[in-house]
Amino acid sequence: MSTKKTFSTRVDADRLKALKHLAVDEDKSIGTLLEEAIEDIVKKYEREKRKG
């Protein structure tokens, strides 16, 4: 993977709380979970683009 870059965004408070709990439950950092989620959504939209 390439060099990591910092970015900021706003997240609904309830979603952030759920993400923090998930990070603890999975023993992963929030950053790791966000990278996983970003990878998943990019793959999802790439598949949809190929279908359409």
MARLOPA-239977 format. One record per atom (N, C-alpha, C, O, CB): residue number from 1; atom name; x, y, z. Coordinates in steps of 0.02 Angstrom, whole numbers, plus 50000, padded with zeros to 5 digits. Glycine has a CB too. Example, Ala and Ser with C-alpha at 12.3 -4.5 7.8 and 13.67 -1.06 7.14 Angstrom:
<nodes>
node seq=1, atom=N, east=50660, north=49716, up=50390
node seq=1, atom=CA, east=50615, north=49775, up=50390
node seq=1, atom=C, east=50660, north=49835, up=50390
node seq=1, atom=O, east=50712, north=49834, up=50423
node seq=1, atom=CB, east=50565, north=49776, up=50452
node seq=2, atom=N, east=50642, north=49888, up=50354
node seq=2, atom=CA, east=50684, north=49947, up=50357
node seq=2, atom=C, east=50645, north=50002, up=50394
node seq=2, atom=O, east=50670, north=50057, up=50402
node seq=2, atom=CB, east=50704, north=49970, up=50286
</nodes>
This chain:
<nodes>
node seq=1, atom=N, east=50042, north=49941, up=50000
node seq=1, atom=CA, east=50000, north=50000, up=50000
node seq=1, atom=C, east=50044, north=50062, up=50000
node seq=1, atom=O, east=50101, north=50060, up=50025
node seq=1, atom=CB, east=49952, north=50000, up=50061
node seq=2, atom=N, east=50020, north=50115, up=49973
node seq=2, atom=CA, east=50059, north=50176, up=49967
node seq=2, atom=C, east=50063, north=50213, up=50034
node seq=2, atom=O, east=50036, north=50191, up=50085
node seq=2, atom=CB, east=50029, north=50222, up=49914
node seq=3, atom=N, east=50098, north=50269, up=50033
node seq=3, atom=CA, east=50105, north=50310, up=50092
node seq=3, atom=C, east=50037, north=50332, up=50118
node seq=3, atom=O, east=49993, north=50349, up=50079
node seq=3, atom=CB, east=50149, north=50372, up=50077
node seq=4, atom=N, east=50030, north=50331, up=50183
node seq=4, atom=CA, east=49966, north=50351, up=50212
node seq=4, atom=C, east=49961, north=50427, up=50217
node seq=4, atom=O, east=50011, north=50461, up=50230
node seq=4, atom=CB, east=49958, north=50319, up=50282
node seq=5, atom=N, east=49901, north=50451, up=50207
node seq=5, atom=CA, east=49886, north=50523, up=50211
node seq=5, atom=C, east=49834, north=50534, up=50264
node seq=5, atom=O, east=49791, north=50491, up=50276
node seq=5, atom=CB, east=49863, north=50550, up=50142
node seq=6, atom=N, east=49837, north=50591, up=50296
node seq=6, atom=CA, east=49788, north=50610, up=50346
node seq=6, atom=C, east=49732, north=50649, up=50313
node seq=6, atom=O, east=49743, north=50691, up=50270
node seq=6, atom=CB, east=49822, north=50652, up=50402
node seq=7, atom=N, east=49670, north=50635, up=50335
node seq=7, atom=CA, east=49613, north=50674, up=50313
node seq=7, atom=C, east=49564, north=50678, up=50370
node seq=7, atom=O, east=49566, north=50637, up=50416
node seq=7, atom=CB, east=49580, north=50644, up=50249
node seq=8, atom=N, east=49520, north=50726, up=50367
node seq=8, atom=CA, east=49470, north=50731, up=50421
node seq=8, atom=C, east=49401, north=50735, up=50390
node seq=8, atom=O, east=49392, north=50755, up=50333
node seq=8, atom=CB, east=49484, north=50794, up=50465
node seq=9, atom=N, east=49353, north=50714, up=50429
node seq=9, atom=CA, east=49284, north=50715, up=50407
node seq=9, atom=C, east=49239, north=50718, up=50468
node seq=9, atom=O, east=49262, north=50710, up=50525
node seq=9, atom=CB, east=49267, north=50652, up=50364
node seq=10, atom=N, east=49177, north=50730, up=50458
node seq=10, atom=CA, east=49128, north=50731, up=50512
node seq=10, atom=C, east=49088, north=50667, up=50509
node seq=10, atom=O, east=49070, north=50643, up=50456
node seq=10, atom=CB, east=49082, north=50793, up=50508
node seq=11, atom=N, east=49075, north=50638, up=50568
node seq=11, atom=CA, east=49038, north=50576, up=50574
node seq=11, atom=C, east=48985, north=50584, up=50627
node seq=11, atom=O, east=48997, north=50614, up=50680
node seq=11, atom=CB, east=49085, north=50517, up=50590
node seq=12, atom=N, east=48926, north=50558, up=50613
node seq=12, atom=CA, east=48872, north=50559, up=50661
node seq=12, atom=C, east=48896, north=50529, up=50727
node seq=12, atom=O, east=48931, north=50479, up=50727
node seq=12, atom=CB, east=48811, north=50520, up=50634
node seq=13, atom=N, east=48878, north=50560, up=50782
node seq=13, atom=CA, east=48902, north=50540, up=50848
node seq=13, atom=C, east=48886, north=50467, up=50865
node seq=13, atom=O, east=48927, north=50432, up=50894
node seq=13, atom=CB, east=48873, north=50585, up=50902
node seq=14, atom=N, east=48826, north=50445, up=50846
node seq=14, atom=CA, east=48807, north=50375, up=50860
node seq=14, atom=C, east=48849, north=50326, up=50820
node seq=14, atom=O, east=48868, north=50273, up=50845
node seq=14, atom=CB, east=48733, north=50364, up=50845
node seq=15, atom=N, east=48864, north=50344, up=50757
node seq=15, atom=CA, east=48905, north=50300, up=50716
node seq=15, atom=C, east=48976, north=50297, up=50742
node seq=15, atom=O, east=49008, north=50244, up=50742
node seq=15, atom=CB, east=48906, north=50324, up=50643
node seq=16, atom=N, east=49001, north=50353, up=50765
node seq=16, atom=CA, east=49069, north=50355, up=50793
node seq=16, atom=C, east=49073, north=50313, up=50856
node seq=16, atom=O, east=49121, north=50277, up=50867
node seq=16, atom=CB, east=49091, north=50427, up=50807
node seq=17, atom=N, east=49022, north=50319, up=50898
node seq=17, atom=CA, east=49021, north=50279, up=50960
node seq=17, atom=C, east=49020, north=50204, up=50943
node seq=17, atom=O, east=49056, north=50165, up=50974
node seq=17, atom=CB, east=48959, north=50297, up=51002
node seq=18, atom=N, east=48980, north=50185, up=50894
node seq=18, atom=CA, east=48977, north=50115, up=50873
node seq=18, atom=C, east=49044, north=50092, up=50845
node seq=18, atom=O, east=49066, north=50036, up=50858
node seq=18, atom=CB, east=48922, north=50104, up=50821
node seq=19, atom=N, east=49077, north=50135, up=50808
node seq=19, atom=CA, east=49143, north=50119, up=50779
node seq=19, atom=C, east=49195, north=50110, up=50834
node seq=19, atom=O, east=49236, north=50065, up=50830
node seq=19, atom=CB, east=49165, north=50175, up=50731
node seq=20, atom=N, east=49192, north=50152, up=50885
node seq=20, atom=CA, east=49239, north=50145, up=50941
node seq=20, atom=C, east=49228, north=50080, up=50978
node seq=20, atom=O, east=49276, north=50046, up=50997
node seq=20, atom=CB, east=49232, north=50205, up=50990
node seq=21, atom=N, east=49165, north=50062, up=50988
node seq=21, atom=CA, east=49150, north=49998, up=51022
node seq=21, atom=C, east=49174, north=49939, up=50979
node seq=21, atom=O, east=49202, north=49891, up=51005
node seq=21, atom=CB, east=49075, north=49992, up=51036
node seq=22, atom=N, east=49163, north=49944, up=50914
node seq=22, atom=CA, east=49185, north=49891, up=50869
node seq=22, atom=C, east=49261, north=49884, up=50871
node seq=22, atom=O, east=49288, north=49828, up=50871
node seq=22, atom=CB, east=49162, north=49905, up=50797
node seq=23, atom=N, east=49296, north=49940, up=50872
node seq=23, atom=CA, east=49369, north=49939, up=50875
node seq=23, atom=C, east=49393, north=49902, up=50938
node seq=23, atom=O, east=49441, north=49863, up=50935
node seq=23, atom=CB, east=49398, north=50010, up=50874
node seq=24, atom=N, east=49361, north=49915, up=50993
node seq=24, atom=CA, east=49380, north=49881, up=51056
node seq=24, atom=C, east=49363, north=49807, up=51051
node seq=24, atom=O, east=49405, north=49764, up=51068
node seq=24, atom=CB, east=49343, north=49913, up=51116
node seq=25, atom=N, east=49303, north=49792, up=51027
node seq=25, atom=CA, east=49282, north=49722, up=51022
node seq=25, atom=C, east=49327, north=49681, up=50976
node seq=25, atom=O, east=49341, north=49623, up=50989
node seq=25, atom=CB, east=49210, north=49719, up=50996
node seq=26, atom=N, east=49349, north=49712, up=50921
node seq=26, atom=CA, east=49391, north=49677, up=50872
node seq=26, atom=C, east=49465, north=49685, up=50885
node seq=26, atom=O, east=49507, north=49655, up=50850
node seq=26, atom=CB, east=49374, north=49702, up=50803
node seq=27, atom=N, east=49482, north=49724, up=50936
node seq=27, atom=CA, east=49552, north=49738, up=50952
node seq=27, atom=C, east=49590, north=49766, up=50892
node seq=27, atom=O, east=49646, north=49745, up=50876
node seq=27, atom=CB, east=49587, north=49674, up=50978
node seq=28, atom=N, east=49558, north=49814, up=50859
node seq=28, atom=CA, east=49586, north=49848, up=50801
node seq=28, atom=C, east=49580, north=49923, up=50812
node seq=28, atom=O, east=49539, north=49946, up=50851
node seq=28, atom=CB, east=49551, north=49826, up=50734
node seq=29, atom=N, east=49621, north=49961, up=50777
node seq=29, atom=CA, east=49616, north=50033, up=50782
node seq=29, atom=C, east=49558, north=50058, up=50739
node seq=29, atom=O, east=49536, north=50024, up=50692
node seq=29, atom=CB, east=49682, north=50068, up=50760
node seq=30, atom=N, east=49534, north=50117, up=50755
node seq=30, atom=CA, east=49482, north=50148, up=50714
node seq=30, atom=C, east=49508, north=50158, up=50643
node seq=30, atom=O, east=49471, north=50147, up=50595
node seq=30, atom=CB, east=49459, north=50216, up=50744
node seq=31, atom=N, east=49570, north=50178, up=50636
node seq=31, atom=CA, east=49600, north=50188, up=50570
node seq=31, atom=C, east=49599, north=50124, up=50529
node seq=31, atom=O, east=49584, north=50126, up=50469
node seq=31, atom=CB, east=49670, north=50213, up=50577
node seq=32, atom=N, east=49616, north=50068, up=50561
node seq=32, atom=CA, east=49615, north=50004, up=50526
node seq=32, atom=C, east=49545, north=49986, up=50502
node seq=32, atom=O, east=49535, north=49964, up=50446
node seq=32, atom=CB, east=49642, north=49948, up=50571
node seq=33, atom=N, east=49496, north=49997, up=50546
node seq=33, atom=CA, east=49426, north=49983, up=50526
node seq=33, atom=C, east=49403, north=50029, up=50470
node seq=33, atom=O, east=49368, north=50007, up=50425
node seq=33, atom=CB, east=49380, north=49991, up=50587
node seq=34, atom=N, east=49423, north=50092, up=50473
node seq=34, atom=CA, east=49404, north=50139, up=50420
node seq=34, atom=C, east=49436, north=50119, up=50354
node seq=34, atom=O, east=49403, north=50122, up=50301
node seq=34, atom=CB, east=49424, north=50211, up=50438
node seq=35, atom=N, east=49499, north=50099, up=50355
node seq=35, atom=CA, east=49531, north=50076, up=50293
node seq=35, atom=C, east=49495, north=50016, up=50264
node seq=35, atom=O, east=49486, north=50011, up=50204
node seq=35, atom=CB, east=49605, north=50060, up=50306
node seq=36, atom=N, east=49476, north=49969, up=50308
node seq=36, atom=CA, east=49439, north=49910, up=50286
node seq=36, atom=C, east=49372, north=49930, up=50254
node seq=36, atom=O, east=49354, north=49904, up=50202
node seq=36, atom=CB, east=49428, north=49863, up=50345
node seq=37, atom=N, east=49337, north=49977, up=50286
node seq=37, atom=CA, east=49273, north=50000, up=50260
node seq=37, atom=C, east=49281, north=50035, up=50193
node seq=37, atom=O, east=49241, north=50025, up=50147
node seq=37, atom=CB, east=49239, north=50046, up=50310
node seq=38, atom=N, east=49332, north=50076, up=50187
node seq=38, atom=CA, east=49345, north=50112, up=50124
node seq=38, atom=C, east=49360, north=50062, up=50068
node seq=38, atom=O, east=49335, north=50068, up=50012
node seq=38, atom=CB, east=49403, north=50162, up=50132
node seq=39, atom=N, east=49402, north=50012, up=50084
node seq=39, atom=CA, east=49418, north=49961, up=50034
node seq=39, atom=C, east=49355, north=49924, up=50012
node seq=39, atom=O, east=49346, north=49912, up=49952
node seq=39, atom=CB, east=49469, north=49911, up=50062
node seq=40, atom=N, east=49312, north=49907, up=50059
node seq=40, atom=CA, east=49250, north=49871, up=50043
node seq=40, atom=C, east=49205, north=49913, up=49998
node seq=40, atom=O, east=49177, north=49887, up=49950
node seq=40, atom=CB, east=49213, north=49852, up=50106
node seq=41, atom=N, east=49197, north=49977, up=50013
node seq=41, atom=CA, east=49150, north=50018, up=49974
node seq=41, atom=C, east=49178, north=50032, up=49904
node seq=41, atom=O, east=49140, north=50037, up=49856
node seq=41, atom=CB, east=49135, north=50083, up=50010
node seq=42, atom=N, east=49243, north=50039, up=49899
node seq=42, atom=CA, east=49273, north=50049, up=49833
node seq=42, atom=C, east=49262, north=49987, up=49790
node seq=42, atom=O, east=49243, north=49993, up=49731
node seq=42, atom=CB, east=49349, north=50065, up=49839
node seq=43, atom=N, east=49272, north=49928, up=49819
node seq=43, atom=CA, east=49260, north=49866, up=49782
node seq=43, atom=C, east=49187, north=49860, up=49762
node seq=43, atom=O, east=49172, north=49839, up=49706
node seq=43, atom=CB, east=49281, north=49805, up=49824
node seq=44, atom=N, east=49142, north=49878, up=49807
node seq=44, atom=CA, east=49071, north=49875, up=49792
node seq=44, atom=C, east=49053, north=49917, up=49731
node seq=44, atom=O, east=49018, north=49893, up=49686
node seq=44, atom=CB, east=49030, north=49897, up=49852
node seq=45, atom=N, east=49076, north=49979, up=49729
node seq=45, atom=CA, east=49059, north=50023, up=49674
node seq=45, atom=C, east=49095, north=50004, up=49610
node seq=45, atom=O, east=49069, north=50017, up=49556
node seq=45, atom=CB, east=49074, north=50095, up=49693
node seq=46, atom=N, east=49154, north=49975, up=49615
node seq=46, atom=CA, east=49188, north=49950, up=49556
node seq=46, atom=C, east=49149, north=49893, up=49524
node seq=46, atom=O, east=49142, north=49890, up=49463
node seq=46, atom=CB, east=49260, north=49927, up=49573
node seq=47, atom=N, east=49122, north=49848, up=49566
node seq=47, atom=CA, east=49081, north=49792, up=49540
node seq=47, atom=C, east=49017, north=49819, up=49507
node seq=47, atom=O, east=48998, north=49797, up=49453
node seq=47, atom=CB, east=49062, north=49743, up=49598
node seq=48, atom=N, east=48985, north=49867, up=49540
node seq=48, atom=CA, east=48923, north=49895, up=49512
node seq=48, atom=C, east=48937, north=49930, up=49445
node seq=48, atom=O, east=48897, north=49927, up=49399
node seq=48, atom=CB, east=48891, north=49945, up=49561
node seq=49, atom=N, east=48994, north=49963, up=49441
node seq=49, atom=CA, east=49012, north=49998, up=49379
node seq=49, atom=C, east=49022, north=49948, up=49322
node seq=49, atom=O, east=49002, north=49960, up=49265
node seq=49, atom=CB, east=49076, north=50041, up=49390
node seq=50, atom=N, east=49054, north=49891, up=49337
node seq=50, atom=CA, east=49066, north=49840, up=49286
node seq=50, atom=C, east=49000, north=49808, up=49263
node seq=50, atom=O, east=48993, north=49790, up=49205
node seq=50, atom=CB, east=49113, north=49786, up=49313
node seq=51, atom=N, east=48952, north=49802, up=49309
node seq=51, atom=CA, east=48887, north=49772, up=49291
node seq=51, atom=C, east=48847, north=49818, up=49244
node seq=51, atom=O, east=48815, north=49795, up=49197
node seq=51, atom=CB, east=48847, north=49758, up=49354
node seq=52, atom=N, east=48850, north=49883, up=49260
node seq=52, atom=CA, east=48808, north=49931, up=49225
node seq=52, atom=C, east=48834, north=49951, up=49161
node seq=52, atom=O, east=48803, north=49992, up=49126
node seq=52, atom=CB, east=48797, north=49989, up=49265
</nodes>
